[in-house]
């Protein structure tokens, strides 16, 4: 009897751990009529992209947000942006350039500050989300493969191109990260 009870306690504790970690993966807050995002536990400056940065190459990162409503059956909004990160070997700091108009950039950033700077440029409209209805948000980050043709050199990528780029199946070893939040309700969000 105690063995069975112990097993159930261990199983319940194990089931709660991933949920607790996942709950903090993507934070959503309301800023006027826009949803803003933070992902403190999502670190995309790792592995091969970080290696390439520290070897002096710039790395493109594509960030894509999707907002679902109605039990995740209806996509309400999408946002996609591309950022180019570089690394200053002498200062050991990162620089970030945003490809949208107006173009913007920041430098002398720590890894966490560089990632936050990118997320701070992403938002989704909240004005048409009805009170009392659940919605979900997913953030996807993809490091562009250095073998990909330079789609952005000298031009701006539109939303359709970015979504198509992010929808491609990943190649073996390609770097992708994601985080989710939900179900959420607009009236429960921090302002």
Secondary structure, 3 states (H helix, E strand, C coil): CHHHHHHHHHHHHHHHHHHHHHHCCCEEEEECCEEEEECCCCCCCCHHHHHHHHCCCCEEEEEEEEEEECCCCEEEEEEEEEEEEEEECCCCEEEEEECCCCCEEEEEECHHHHHHHHHHCCCEECCCCCCCCCEEEEEEEEECCCCCCCCCCCCCCCHHHHHHHHHCCCCCCCCEEEEEEEEECHHHCEC
